[in-house]
Amino acid sequence: MEHVPLELPDDPQLTTNITHFARALRVAGLPAGPGRVTDAIRAVAAVGFGERSEFYYTLRACFTARPEHRAVFDQVFRLYWRDPRYLEHMMSMLTPAVRGVAEDRTAKSAEKRAAEALLHGVERDAPEMGEDEAAGTEIEVDATLTMSREERLKTLDFEQMSVAEMAEAKRIIAQMTLAVPPLISRRTQAAAHGARPDWRRTMRSAMARGGDVVEFARKDRRKRWPSLVALCDISGSMSSYSRAVLHFLHAVSNAKGAGWAEVHAFTFGTRLTNITRHMGARDVDAALASAGAEAQDWEGGTRIGSCLEAFNRDWSRRVLGRGAVVLVITDGLDRDEPERLEAAMERLALSSRRVIWVNPLLRWDGFAPKAAGIRAMLPHVGSFRAGHNIAALAGLAEAVARPDDPGEKARLMAALREG
């Protein structure tokens, strides 16, 4: 193949700006490596600067690989290329302000990621202090703030986290476990210190010794471990939360001594996808990357009823045979008919030992079961809990350990009857 030399734009400053722009995209979470930077410079040189829109679409084609990357790219592009006072604008965005109207949460999160990425790039480009300046600078470390920062992070909504905060949250989630108590079977087994006398084994041993009873054998009820089945909503409204929950499921799948017989993971949006084998990978990033490639409906619509029907039809007999505990992670905002969703939830509840519904909408104090999907699902779950931050995920351990823990179900059922 003939080697094609790289043609750079006439303005060397533009090449430098594209390189710094790519660095900001990379800090914001987009895959903007050296190869993409080279492609972007070459593409800009080929397309030229006829119109601003051509420049925008040229860079977007080079730096975005997935639909969800576009929101972050748009914000970084707007701040970096269109606003000459982008640094002041970013600082105002990162300062809490009171707004009269609610803004789109996805765009707001993208703006925050873009702003922090650009600020991080500015800090990296700042000149370093000399030895004399560094020697004259006294650095004080307040260790008392470490715990308060971590405690604040545990109660911070996943959707409000910055890139750095989400990275720290994932580190904490990776250390979490979801221990489960064993199920007590009706069958018994021999036990040296069992709670019950085993008369049959005692008499059999005595007959082997000519009828002399030397010792009394004892037995106890067998213990077995249930399976965990997670059904995670990956629609657009659940994007920030589903990624954190999948990190949590990966930690549970690879935890030692948690007690689960098996851990099965499924995603659903417009269709059901089994990602169990991907979650078994040791590296969490590789696991989520392969799971994302398997599930083609990320950040799409939501059809909870049809996806639960598919699970009941194709998978329930395979994965719910050990007294499984089922986690349903969704906000309950469904496009299917409520009757269809209610029938699917009823069958799921009858097929499993217990259904725990994790809903990030519970973060709102005034949450009420007004949506048709929520009203259809609520009566068929054993526990209804929040799932919007690290503390809420840690609270799942309480719901799993206590089979009688209803979470917020009792309160919302009362509101449902009153309504």
Residue pairs with C-beta under 8 A, 6 or more apart in sequence:
6 38
6 41
6 42
7 42
7 45
7 46
8 15
8 41
8 45
9 15
9 41
9 44
9 45
14 44
15 41
17 80
18 37
18 40
18 41
18 44
18 59
19 37
20 80
20 121
20 125
21 59
21 76
21 77
21 80
21 81
22 32
22 36
22 37
22 40
22 63
23 32
23 121
23 124
24 76
24 80
24 114
24 117
24 118
24 120
24 121
25 32
25 63
25 72
25 73
25 76
25 117
26 32
26 33
26 117
27 116
27 117
27 120
27 121
27 163
28 72
28 76
28 113
28 114
28 116
28 117
28 163
29 72
29 113
29 117
29 163
30 63
30 64
30 69
30 72
30 73
31 65
32 63
36 62
36 63
39 62
40 58
40 59
40 62
40 63
43 58
43 59
43 61
43 62
44 55
44 58
44 59
47 54
47 55
47 58
48 54
49 55
55 81
56 77
59 73
59 77
60 70
60 73
60 77
63 69
63 73
64 70
64 73
66 298
67 299
68 239
68 298
68 299
71 106
71 107
71 110
72 110
72 113
72 114
74 110
75 107
75 110
75 111
75 113
75 114
75 115
76 114
76 117
76 118
78 114
79 86
79 89
79 90
79 114
79 115
79 118
80 86
80 118
83 89
86 118
87 118
87 119
87 122
89 115
90 115
90 116
90 118
90 119
91 119
93 111
93 112
93 115
94 112
94 115
94 116
94 119
105 159
106 236
106 239
109 159
109 160
109 240
112 162
113 162
113 163
116 162
116 163
116 164
117 163
129 137
150 172
153 161
153 165
153 168
153 169
153 172
153 390
154 172
154 389
154 390
154 391
154 394
155 389
155 390
155 391
156 165
156 169
156 389
156 390
157 363
157 388
157 389
158 166
158 169
158 240
158 241
158 243
158 244
158 360
158 388
158 389
159 240
159 241
159 388
161 169
161 240
166 244
169 244
169 390
170 244
170 247
170 284
172 390
173 244
173 247
173 248
173 251
173 390
173 393
174 247
174 250
174 251
174 284
175 251
176 248
176 251
176 252
176 390
176 393
176 394
177 251
177 252
177 255
177 257
177 258
177 397
178 228
178 248
178 252
178 255
178 258
178 260
178 396
178 397
178 400
179 257
179 258
179 259
179 397
179 400
179 401
180 225
180 226
180 228
180 258
180 259
180 260
180 325
180 400
180 401
181 259
181 401
182 223
182 224
182 225
182 259
183 223
183 224
183 225
183 226
183 323
183 353
184 221
184 222
184 223
185 221
185 222
185 223
185 224
186 221
187 221
187 222
188 194
188 196
188 198
188 219
188 220
188 221
188 222
189 219
189 220
189 221
189 222
190 198
190 201
190 217
190 218
190 219
191 218
191 219
191 220
192 218
193 218
194 218
194 219
194 220
195 218
195 220
195 221
196 218
196 219
196 220
197 216
197 217
197 218
197 219
198 216
198 217
198 218
198 219
201 217
201 219
202 213
202 215
202 216
202 217
205 213
205 214
205 215
205 217
206 212
206 213
206 214
224 261
224 322
224 323
225 259
225 260
225 261
225 322
226 260
226 261
226 322
226 323
226 324
226 325
226 353
227 260
227 261
227 262
227 263
227 264
227 319
227 320
227 321
227 322
227 323
227 324
227 325
228 252
228 260
228 262
228 263
228 264
228 324
228 325
228 327
229 264
229 265
229 266
229 319
229 320
229 324
229 325
229 326
229 327
229 352
230 245
230 249
230 263
230 264
230 265
230 266
230 326
230 327
230 329
231 266
231 267
231 268
231 307
231 308
231 311
231 326
231 327
231 328
231 329
231 330
232 238
232 242
232 245
232 246
232 249
232 265
232 266
232 267
232 268
232 329
232 330
233 242
233 267
233 268
233 269
233 302
233 304
233 329
233 330
233 331
234 242
234 267
234 268
234 269
234 295
234 297
234 298
234 299
235 269
235 270
235 297
235 299
235 300
235 301
235 302
235 333
236 299
236 300
236 301
237 302
237 331
237 333
238 329
238 330
238 331
238 360
239 298
239 299
241 329
241 360
241 387
241 388
242 267
242 329
243 288
244 393
245 329
245 358
245 387
245 393
246 265
246 267
246 279
246 288
246 291
247 284
247 288
248 393
249 263
249 265
249 279
250 279
250 284
250 287
250 288
251 284
252 258
252 260
252 263
253 263
253 265
253 279
253 280
254 280
254 282
261 322
262 319
262 322
263 276
263 279
264 274
264 276
264 315
264 319
264 324
265 274
265 275
265 276
265 279
265 291
266 272
266 273
266 274
266 275
266 276
266 311
266 315
267 273
267 275
267 291
267 295
267 297
268 297
268 303
268 304
268 307
268 308
268 311
269 295
269 297
269 298
269 299
269 300
269 301
269 302
269 303
269 307
270 297
270 300
270 301
270 302
270 303
270 307
271 296
271 297
271 303
271 307
271 310
272 307
272 310
272 311
272 314
272 315
273 294
273 295
273 296
273 297
274 315
275 291
275 294
275 295
278 287
278 288
278 290
278 291
278 294
279 287
279 291
280 287
281 287
281 290
292 298
301 335
302 330
302 333
302 334
302 335
303 334
303 335
303 336
304 330
304 332
304 334
304 336
304 341
304 344
304 373
304 377
305 334
305 336
305 337
305 340
305 341
305 343
305 344
306 336
306 340
308 341
308 344
308 345
308 348
309 340
309 344
311 348
312 344
312 347
312 348
312 351
316 347
316 348
316 351
316 352
320 326
320 351
320 352
323 353
324 352
324 353
325 352
325 353
325 354
325 356
325 400
326 348
326 352
326 354
326 355
326 356
327 356
327 358
327 396
328 348
328 355
328 356
328 357
328 358
328 377
328 381
329 358
329 359
329 387
330 357
330 358
330 359
331 359
331 360
331 361
332 357
332 359
332 361
332 371
332 373
332 374
332 377
333 371
333 373
333 374
334 341
334 371
334 372
334 373
334 376
336 373
338 372
338 373
338 375
338 376
339 376
341 373
341 376
341 377
342 376
342 377
342 380
345 355
345 376
345 377
345 380
345 381
346 380
348 355
348 380
349 355
349 380
349 381
349 382
354 382
354 383
354 403
355 380
355 381
355 382
355 383
356 381
356 382
356 383
356 384
356 385
356 396
356 399
356 400
356 407
357 377
357 378
357 381
357 383
357 384
357 385
358 385
358 386
358 387
358 392
358 396
359 374
359 384
359 385
359 386
359 387
360 386
360 387
360 388
361 367
362 384
362 385
362 386
362 387
362 388
362 392
362 408
363 386
363 388
363 389
363 392
367 412
368 412
368 415
368 419
369 375
369 378
369 412
369 415
369 416
369 419
370 419
375 416
378 384
378 409
378 412
378 413
378 416
379 413
379 416
381 409
382 403
382 406
382 409
383 399
383 405
383 406
383 407
383 409
384 406
384 407
384 408
384 409
384 412
385 392
385 395
385 396
385 399
385 407
385 408
386 392
386 395
386 408
387 393
387 396
398 405
399 405
399 407
